[in-house]
Amino acid sequence: MAVDNGERDMNKVKRKIINIDEELCNGCGNCIPACPEQALQIVETPNGPKARLVKEIYCDGLGACLGNCPTDALTLTEEEVEPYDEDATLTRIKEMLEKHLKHQKKHGGARQTHAQKESKGAHVCPGAAVAQWDEKKEPSVRTPRASSELRQWPVQIHLVPPTASYLRNADIAIIADCVPFAYANLHEEFLKGRTVLVGCPKFDDAEAYIEKIAQIIEQAQPKSIKVVRMEVPCCSGLTHIVEEARKRADSNIPVEEVIVGIKGEIE
């Protein structure tokens, strides 16, 4: 039986959902693969291609797509909308996957064609753009080997139990896993005197990270959190994860963000 508009409105709840600023959106499509629920699509408008929400019920409001927008057109807002429907979302994902497999089967050269498009820069995450620069030539000075400032194990967010003794009343550094390769002085500036948690906001489970960090804040009562992330857009999701965890834990713990450039500079 069809649901009338009045009954549909009664089912609405106040929750977080993605909001798209069409003036900022350039239709690049980076947000599409970043949304695990496939809640976004690119549509043609009089002002060119724009990202749009397919249906409110497909968006879980966790913001996995936020860090992948190069123009900051995506934000989370709290609105009266239809509740997230996990069953409907799973059905949509299955249908999209089946459609994709049929497309590949029908067009044997599709994979190569898509790869060629990506190599030319179409719909590629800005954070994955290939770059190279010359090594800085400076006089060679032999220095003593630096000591590690790491004082606990494990460090991966998924593996650290919220009850770990080293979390209690600690100053925590939550570091994106690419940072150590870009920032040479990481140990001295960001590890020394801190408990370290490491993760990737692009490829790991954002919701699991939010829940784990919220548990850490609630149970361990740390003194502060410093987020150290890369400059690329997808890495900004790490700050969002920490802010969301702080809200979920109903805490006013101070959070500081440090951004590292791909050439190793602090921005």
C-alpha positions as CSV (number, residue, x, y, z in Angstrom):
1,M,0.0,0.0,0.0
2,A,1.3,3.4,-0.9
3,V,2.3,5.8,1.8
4,D,0.7,9.2,1.5
5,N,2.7,12.4,2.0
6,G,1.2,13.1,5.4
7,E,2.2,9.7,6.8
8,R,5.7,10.1,5.2
9,D,6.1,13.4,7.0
10,M,5.2,11.9,10.3
11,N,8.0,9.3,9.9
12,K,10.6,12.0,9.5
13,V,13.2,12.4,12.2
14,K,15.8,15.0,13.1
15,R,19.2,13.7,12.2
16,K,22.4,14.5,10.3
17,I,22.4,14.3,6.5
18,I,24.6,15.5,3.7
19,N,24.0,19.0,2.3
20,I,25.3,20.0,-1.2
21,D,26.1,23.6,-2.0
22,E,25.4,23.7,-5.8
23,E,27.2,26.9,-6.3
24,L,30.4,25.3,-5.0
25,C,29.9,21.9,-6.6
26,N,31.8,21.5,-9.8
27,G,30.4,18.1,-10.7
28,C,33.8,16.4,-10.4
29,G,32.3,13.2,-9.0
30,N,35.0,12.5,-6.3
31,C,32.2,12.1,-3.7
32,I,30.5,9.2,-5.6
33,P,33.1,6.5,-4.9
34,A,33.7,7.9,-1.4
35,C,30.1,7.2,-0.4
36,P,29.8,3.5,0.7
37,E,26.0,3.7,0.5
38,Q,26.0,5.1,-3.0
39,A,23.7,7.8,-1.8
40,L,25.0,10.5,-4.3
41,Q,24.8,10.8,-8.0
42,I,25.9,13.4,-10.6
43,V,23.1,15.0,-12.6
44,E,23.0,17.4,-15.5
45,T,21.6,20.8,-14.6
46,P,21.3,24.2,-16.4
47,N,24.5,25.1,-14.5
48,G,26.4,22.0,-15.5
49,P,26.9,18.7,-13.8
50,K,26.1,18.7,-10.0
51,A,26.1,16.2,-7.2
52,R,22.7,15.3,-5.8
53,L,21.4,13.1,-3.0
54,V,19.5,10.1,-4.6
55,K,17.2,9.7,-1.6
56,E,17.4,10.7,2.0
57,I,17.0,7.1,3.2
58,Y,20.3,6.2,1.6
59,C,22.4,8.7,3.5
60,D,23.6,7.6,6.9
61,G,24.8,11.1,7.9
62,L,28.3,9.9,8.9
63,G,30.1,12.1,6.3
64,A,32.4,9.6,4.7
65,C,32.3,11.7,1.5
66,L,33.2,15.0,3.1
67,G,37.0,14.9,2.7
68,N,36.8,14.0,-1.0
69,C,35.3,17.2,-2.2
70,P,37.9,19.6,-3.6
71,T,35.6,22.6,-3.4
72,D,34.1,22.0,0.1
73,A,30.6,21.8,-1.4
74,L,29.6,19.0,1.0
75,T,28.6,19.6,4.6
76,L,26.6,17.8,7.3
77,T,23.5,19.5,8.5
78,E,20.8,18.4,11.0
79,E,17.4,18.4,9.5
80,E,13.9,16.8,9.7
81,V,14.3,14.1,7.1
82,E,13.4,10.5,6.4
83,P,15.3,8.0,8.6
84,Y,18.2,6.1,7.2
85,D,17.0,2.7,5.8
86,E,19.8,0.2,5.9
87,D,17.8,-2.6,4.2
88,A,16.9,-0.3,1.3
89,T,20.5,0.9,1.0
90,L,21.9,-2.6,0.8
91,T,19.3,-3.4,-1.9
92,R,20.5,-0.3,-3.8
93,I,24.2,-1.3,-3.5
94,K,23.4,-4.8,-4.7
95,E,21.5,-3.4,-7.7
96,M,24.3,-1.0,-8.5
97,L,26.9,-3.8,-8.4
98,E,24.8,-6.0,-10.6
99,K,24.4,-3.2,-13.1
100,H,28.1,-2.6,-13.1
101,L,28.9,-6.3,-13.7
102,K,26.4,-6.4,-16.6
103,H,28.0,-3.3,-18.0
104,Q,31.5,-4.8,-17.9
105,K,30.3,-8.1,-19.4
106,K,28.6,-6.2,-22.3
107,H,31.6,-4.0,-23.0
108,G,34.7,-6.1,-22.9
109,G,37.1,-3.2,-23.1
110,A,35.4,-1.1,-20.4
111,R,38.2,-1.6,-17.8
112,Q,40.9,-0.3,-20.1
113,T,38.7,2.6,-21.3
114,H,38.0,3.7,-17.7
115,A,41.6,3.3,-16.7
116,Q,42.6,5.5,-19.6
117,K,40.1,8.2,-18.5
118,E,41.5,8.1,-15.0
119,S,45.1,8.4,-16.3
120,K,44.0,11.7,-17.9
121,G,42.7,13.0,-14.6
122,A,39.0,12.5,-15.0
123,H,37.1,11.9,-11.7
124,V,40.3,11.1,-9.8
125,C,40.6,12.0,-6.1
126,P,42.8,15.1,-5.9
127,G,44.7,13.4,-3.1
128,A,45.8,10.6,-5.4
129,A,47.2,12.9,-8.1
130,V,50.7,11.9,-9.1
131,A,53.4,14.4,-8.1
132,Q,57.2,14.4,-8.0
133,W,59.8,17.0,-6.9
134,D,63.5,17.3,-6.9
135,E,65.5,16.3,-3.8
136,K,66.9,19.2,-1.8
137,K,70.6,19.2,-2.2
138,E,72.3,20.2,1.1
139,P,75.7,19.5,2.6
140,S,75.8,16.0,4.1
141,V,76.1,16.1,7.9
142,R,76.4,12.8,9.7
143,T,74.1,13.0,12.8
144,P,73.5,10.5,15.6
145,R,70.6,8.1,15.0
146,A,67.4,9.5,16.6
147,S,65.6,7.5,19.3
148,S,62.0,6.5,18.9
149,E,59.5,8.5,21.0
150,L,56.9,5.7,20.7
151,R,56.0,4.5,24.2
152,Q,53.0,2.1,23.6
153,W,51.6,-0.6,21.4
154,P,49.4,-1.1,19.4
155,V,48.9,2.2,17.6
156,Q,46.3,1.4,15.0
157,I,42.9,2.8,16.1
158,H,41.0,-0.5,15.4
159,L,43.5,-2.4,17.6
160,V,43.7,-0.1,20.6
161,P,41.3,-1.1,23.5
162,P,39.6,1.9,25.1
163,T,40.6,0.5,28.5
164,A,44.4,0.6,27.7
165,S,46.2,2.2,30.6
166,Y,48.3,4.4,28.4
167,L,45.1,6.3,27.3
168,R,44.1,7.4,30.7
169,N,44.5,11.2,31.2
170,A,46.8,11.3,28.2
171,D,47.6,13.8,25.5
172,I,46.7,11.8,22.4
173,A,48.0,12.3,18.9
174,I,45.7,10.9,16.2
175,I,47.9,10.7,13.1
176,A,47.0,9.9,9.5
177,D,49.1,6.9,8.4
178,C,50.7,8.8,5.5
179,V,52.1,11.6,7.8
180,P,55.2,9.7,8.9
181,F,56.4,9.4,5.3
182,A,56.1,13.1,4.7
183,Y,57.1,14.7,8.0
184,A,60.7,13.9,9.0
185,N,60.5,15.3,12.5
186,L,57.3,13.5,13.5
187,H,58.8,11.7,16.6
188,E,60.2,14.8,18.2
189,E,57.3,17.1,17.5
190,F,54.2,15.0,17.6
191,L,55.0,11.6,19.4
192,K,57.1,12.8,22.3
193,G,55.0,12.8,25.5
194,R,51.9,11.6,23.7
195,T,49.9,8.5,23.2
196,V,49.7,7.7,19.5
197,L,46.7,6.4,17.4
198,V,47.1,5.9,13.7
199,G,44.5,5.5,10.9
200,C,43.3,6.3,7.4
201,P,40.0,8.1,7.0
202,K,39.7,7.2,3.3
203,F,40.1,3.5,3.3
204,D,39.1,2.5,6.9
205,D,35.7,2.3,8.5
206,A,34.8,5.9,9.6
207,E,31.9,4.8,11.8
208,A,34.0,2.3,13.6
209,Y,36.6,5.0,14.2
210,I,34.0,7.4,15.6
211,E,32.7,4.8,17.9
212,K,36.1,3.7,19.2
213,I,37.4,7.2,19.7
214,A,34.1,8.2,21.5
215,Q,34.6,5.2,23.8
216,I,38.2,6.3,24.5
217,I,37.1,9.8,25.4
218,E,34.4,8.5,27.7
219,Q,36.4,5.8,29.4
220,A,39.9,7.1,29.5
221,Q,39.2,10.8,29.9
222,P,42.3,12.0,28.0
223,K,43.5,15.6,28.4
224,S,43.7,16.6,24.8
225,I,43.7,15.3,21.2
226,K,46.0,16.6,18.4
227,V,44.9,15.5,14.9
228,V,47.9,15.4,12.5
229,R,46.8,14.8,8.9
230,M,47.9,15.4,5.3
231,E,46.8,18.3,3.2
232,V,45.0,16.2,0.7
233,P,41.1,16.6,0.8
234,C,40.4,13.0,1.7
235,C,42.5,13.2,4.8
236,S,40.3,16.0,6.3
237,G,37.9,13.2,7.2
238,L,40.1,12.4,10.2
239,T,39.3,15.7,11.8
240,H,35.7,15.1,11.2
241,I,35.8,11.7,12.8
242,V,37.4,13.1,15.9
243,E,34.9,16.0,16.1
244,E,32.0,13.6,15.7
245,A,33.4,11.3,18.4
246,R,33.7,14.2,20.8
247,K,30.1,15.1,20.2
248,R,29.0,11.5,20.6
249,A,30.9,11.3,23.9
250,D,29.4,14.7,25.0
251,S,32.9,16.0,25.8
252,N,34.6,19.4,25.6
253,I,38.1,17.9,25.3
254,P,40.3,20.3,23.3
255,V,41.1,19.2,19.8
256,E,43.9,20.7,17.7
257,E,44.5,20.1,14.0
258,V,47.9,20.1,12.3
259,I,48.1,19.8,8.5
260,V,51.2,18.5,6.8
261,G,51.9,19.2,3.1
262,I,53.0,16.4,0.8
263,K,56.5,18.0,0.6
264,G,56.8,17.8,4.4
265,E,55.9,21.4,5.4
266,I,53.5,22.4,8.2
267,E,50.6,24.4,6.7
